[in-house]
Amino acid sequence: MRRFKKSKKAWSAFPDNVAIQLNDTHPTLAIVELQRILIDLEGLEWDEAWSIVTKTFGYTNHTVMPEALEKWSVPLVQNLLPRHLQIIYDINMEFLQMVERRFPKDRDMLGRVSIIEESQPQMVRMAYLATIGSHKVNGVAELHSDLIRTTVFKDFVTIYGPDKFTNVTNGITPRRWLHQANPRLSELIASKIGGHEFLTDLTLLNKLEAFADDKEFRKEWQEIKYANKVRLAQHILKTTGVKVNPKALFDIQVKRIHEYKRQQLNILGVIHRYLSIKAMSPEERKKLAPRVSIFGGKAAPGYWMAKTVIHLVCSVGEVVNKDPDVGDLLKVIYIEDYNVSKAEIITPASDISEHISTAGTEASGTSNMKFVLNGGLIIGTCDGANVSHFLPFLLPLSVSSVSYIFSLLTLYLSPNVSSLSLSPLSRVYTTEPPALH
């Protein structure tokens, strides 16, 4: 606002020069703050100020999880930000009067769409405030955007019409997640398809299909994957003291620790695998492909269940990694202090990665894109960007009615695919879950 005021332009030109995108529900109070500044400090009339505010803000909704939609207690806001609460009341009154005029026969709608929830105590519905105060509302994957139109913001679609609600699918930058994180693979691809233009136009990767049966290309691809696995194995040894075999299948799940992302389901599967190996004879164990199950991610400081899941993973690792009966057939690793720098080491090293959120809860997800871009097979639920990006490649698994395994060109190229007992884009399990091999 200081920069804009230096331009000496009229306030009506503010939305033409400034755009503010709310990156989820958390910064919604910015809408109220801009309205406060315009009417209290700059002396604008309410209607003129509100027109500027709604033209300035856009709202990206990142999740349908209730806790992330945020409800703030009225007593809390009253105590900390009394003027802002007054403005919220005024915004709500103007909005509800408009709804009442347009839908006079639907009195129940007023309660459903009110910014103030009539509970004990009263709550400010911040997601509703963000929707009312923005000129556009977008989800972050086709499935998620459809969900918010038909569930969370269904009444608002009726009020404002469908044009206010749109989809902008999340993405990643190939410059970081391929060219920087996996430079050898980037150079190999560039050498085959005629340059690095694919880093800004991933549709050019289709040209790689011509090399799917090229022995030299496949050999170099496998060598790059192995080198990346060696690098990750060295990092694991240095940080955890556990030695893992880079020739084993690396099964990776790295993302925020959350119940809906279901790291607990993954570790229960690891426990089952461990117990199955323990019950096998030495001859049966010789038929198994070694596997390293790798976990990583941060948990919110006060999220007790997430901390408990981390504790469980580490405790399972303590048992499995020291069991001489199992040896290299199974290792369990929790990578501490997960961040972007570590992700650049982890992502290029995956053989398979897990994206197994409860269907309907993952708005988009982006690590799925990072792992696939680095030549990894992903296992995931029919959820978020798994659907909009990878749906043409879905192969249903009977392990769960909503679980799918995604087969891409990498199936041809990964050295450990044979260990999964899959043949490219063909085999579908219809009755029994896949065996441990």
N, C-alpha and C positions, 0 to 999 in steps of 0.2 A: 504494500500500500504506500510505503514511503517512496518507492520508485515511481509508482503511478502518479502520485501527487506532484512529483517534480516535473511531469510532462505537461501540467496545467490543463489537461483535458477534462471535459465534463465527466461527472460520475457515471453518466449513462453509457460512456465508452468503456467502462471498467471490464465488462465481460468480453469485449472484443480484444482486450489486451492481456487479460489474466484468466487462466483456467486452473481450477483446483480440483484434483481428483482424490476423493476419499478412498484410500486403499484399505478397504474393509470398514466395519462399523466403528472401530475404535476412535477415530478422530472426528466423530460426528459433531462434537461440540463446536467445531470450527464454523459450522453454519450459524449457530447462535452468536458466536463471537463476531463474525462479520456483520450480522444484522445489528448487534449492539454498537459496534464502531460507527456504522453508517448513520444510525438514528441518534445516538447519544453524543458522539464526538464530532460528527460531520454535519449534523443537523438536517438530515434528509427526512422526508415524510415516510411513514411506514410502508405504504404501497410501493413507492419508488425504490426504497431500500430492498424490500423483499423481492421485487422483480430483478434487481441486480444480483442478489444472492442466489436465486434459483437458476439464473442464467450462467452463473460462475461455477457452481458446483456440479460435479458428476459423482456417482456413487458406485463403486465396485463391491459387490457382495461376494465374499470368499467362501461362505459356508452356510449350511442350513442348521448347523448344530445350535441348539437353543442358547447355550452359555456364551457363544460367540456373537449372537445377535444383540446381546447386552441390554439388560434392564438395570437402570440406576434408581435407587430408592429416592423418592421425593424428599424425605427428611435430610438425606445426605446432601443433595443438591441445594436444598434450602439453606443448610448450614454453611456450605462452602462457597456457593455461587448464587446468592439470592437474586441478583439482577438477571442472571441468565435464566433462572427458573421463571421469572416474570415473563421474559421474552418467549420461553417455551410455551407457557400458558397462552400467550397471545397468538403465537403461531398455530397452536392447536385449536383455539377458538375460531380463528379465521377459516381454518381448514374444515372444521366440522360444520360451520355455517354453510360453506360451499357444498359439502356432501349432502346436508339436509335439504338444500334447495334443489339439488339434482336428483336425489333419491328420497322424496318425501314419504314414500310408502314403506321404506326399509329402515325402520327405527333401530333394528338390531345392528345394522352396519355401523352406526355411530360408535357403539361400544367396541366393535371389532377393530376399527381403524384408528381410534383415538390414540394420540401419543401417550396420554396418561392412562395407565392400566389401573382400574378401580379394584385394587387388592389391599391387603393389610400387611405392610404399609403400601401406599400408592407407589407405582413405579413409572419411570420414564422409559418408554420403548424407543431406544436409540436408533434401531434399524428403521422404524417407521419415520422418525424425524429425518433420517438421512434420505429416505425415499421422497418425502414431501418437499424437502429443501433442495433437491437436485433436479436437473433437467433431463438426465439420463441415468438409468440404473442397469448395470450389466452383471451377468454371471460370468464364470470363467471357463465353462465348457458347455457344449450343447445340452448334455443331460442335466447339468446343474442349472443352467438358465431356464430350461423347461420346468424344472422342479420349483424354482422360486416363483415363476409365473403362475403355477397351478396350486401352490401350497402357501408359502410364507406371505407372498404379496398378491394373492389371488384377488382380494377386494380392491387393491390399488390398481390392478390391471383393469378392473371394471370402471374405476373412477377416472383414470387418466387415459385409458386406451392402451393397446398393445405396443404402440410405437415408442413409448417411453422406456420399454424394457427390451434389452437387446443382449446379444452374446458377444463376448470378446475372449476367445479361448486363450488361456495362458500359454506361454512359450518359453523357450530358453535360447540363449545365444550360442550358436555353434562355434563362434570365435573362442569363447572360453571353454565350453564343454567338449569340444573336439580338438580344435586347432591348438589350444594351449594345454589342455589336460592330456591329450593323446597325440602329440605331434607326429609320431611315426605313422600312425594310421591316417592322419590328415594328409601327409605327404604321399602315402601309397594311393589313396583315393585320387588325389590331384594328378598323380602320374598316369592314372588309367582313364580319367574322364576329361583331361585336358585343362587343368588349372584349378584354382581355388575359388572359382565363382560359386561353387556349391555352398560355401560358408554363408552366403547371403541368399541362396536359392536352393533349398534342400530338395526340391523336385528333381534337380540334376542328378541326385543319387540313384535315380532309376537306371542310369547308364551302367551302374555296377552289375546289373543282372546279366549283362553280356559276358561277365567274367566269372559267373558262378561255378563253371566247370573248368576254369583255367587253373591247372595244377600249380603253376608258379605263384599265381595270385593267392590261391588258398594257402600255400605253404608260408608265404610272407605274412599273410593275415594271422595265421596261427602263431608264428614266431613273435609278432608284435603283442598278441594277447598273452603269450607266455611271459614275455619280458615284463609286461605290466603286472602280471601276477607275482613274479619274482620281487618286483619293487614293493608291492603291497605286503608280501610275506616278510620282507626285511623290515618294513615299518611295524608290523605286528610283533616280530621278535624283539625289536628295539623298545617298544612301548609296553608290551605285556609279558615278555619273557617266554612266550609260547612259540615253539617252532612248528610251522605248518608247511605242508608239502605243496609247492606251487603246481604240481601236476594233478592235484586233487581238484574236484569240481568246487568252485567258489560260489556258494549260495548266499546272497547278500540282501539284507534288509536294513537300509539306513534312511531314517526320516524322523520327524518329531515322535516322541514316545507318547502314544495316546491309545485309549481303549478302542476307539473306532478304527484305528490303523492296525490293530490286532497283532502286535508283536507277541502277545500271549499265545495266540493260536500257533504262530510259527514255533515258539519255543516248546509248546506241547508236542508239536510234530517232531522236533528234535529229540525230545525225551522218548517218544515212541520209537524213533529210529535207534536210539541208544539201547533201549531195552530189547529191541528185536535183534540187534547185533550180538548182544550179550547172550541171547538164547540160541544163537547159531553155533553150529559145529565149525571147527577150523576149516574144513573143506568148503563149507557154505560161505564163509567169510572171504575166501579167496576169489569168489565170483563178484564181490562188491566193488564198486568204484569208490575210492576215498572221497570224502566230502568235508568242506570247511564251511560251517554256518557262521556267518559274520553279521553282527548287529551293531548298530550305532545310532546316535540321535540324542537330542536334548529333551529334558522334561521340564515343564514349568515348575518353578521353585516350590510351590505349595501343592503340587499334584501328587498326593500320596500314592494313588494306585500306579501311576507311571513310575514312580521311584521303586515301588514294589516289583514291577515287571523287570526293571533294570537289575534289581537285587536277585530276582529269580534267574535271569539269564546268566549273570556272573556266578551264581551258585551252581547252576548246571554245568557251566564251564569248568569250575573247580573239580567237579567229580569226573566229567568225561575226559578232560585233557590229561588227567593223571592215571587213567585206567589202562594198564598194560594189555588187557584183553582186546581193547578197541584200537589202540595205537593210532595210526594215521587214517583209519577208516572213518573217523569222525572227530572233528575238533569244533569247539564252540568259542567264539571270540566276541568280546564286546570292546569296540574301539572307543576309547575315552575322548572327551572334548571334541565331539564331531563339529566340523566347520567346513567352510568352502574349500580351504586348502587341503584338508584331508579328503574331502569328496573328490577332488581332482586326482587323488591317488587311488581311491576306492573304485570309482565309476569305471575307469578303463579296464579294471581287473576282473569284472564279473563274468561268470559263465551264465548264471541265472540270477535274477533279482526278484524280490517279492513285493507286490503292490496289492495287498489283500484286504483293503478296508471293507467294512460292512457295506454292502451295496446300497447306494443312495446317500452315503455320508461324506464321501470324498468329493469336494466340489470339482477339483481338476487333478491336482498332483502334477509335479514336474520332474521328479526323479525318474519316473517311467521313461520320459523322453531322453533324459541324459544317459540312461543305461542302454537303451536301444541304439542311440546315436553312436555309442562306443562298441557296438557289435555284441551286445548281450541279449540273451533270451529273457523275456519277462513273464512272470506268472502273476496273474491278478484277477480281481473281481471285475464284473461288468459295471464299472463305476467311473465317473469323472472323465478325464482325458483318455483313460484306457479305452473308452467307447469311441469317442470322436476321432481319435488318432489311429486306433489299432483294430477297430471292429471288423474290417474286411479279413483279418487274419485269425479270428477267434476259432479255437478248437475246444469244444466243451469237455470238461472232466466230470466224472461221476462223483468225485470226492465231495463236491458240494454243488448244489443246483445252480449256484451263481458264480462258480469258479471257472476261469478260463485260462488257457495257456496260449500265449501269442507266439506264432511262428513267423519269422521274417527271413530275409535273405541270410541273416546270420546263422540260421540253422545249418546252412550248407558249409559255413565257414568256421564254426567253433569246433575246436579239437575235442571238446567234451560232450558234444551232442550225442554221440553214440552211447555214452554212459547213461543218458536219459531214456534209452530205448524208444526214441522217436525217429521217424523218418520225415524229411521235410514236407510240411503242408499236407500230410496224408493221414497219419495214424490218429485215430480218435478212440479214447477209452469210453466205452459205453456201458459196461457192466461192473468191472472191478477197478478199484484204484490202482495206479501204477505200482509195481513192486519196488523194493528198495533200490534195485539196480537201475 
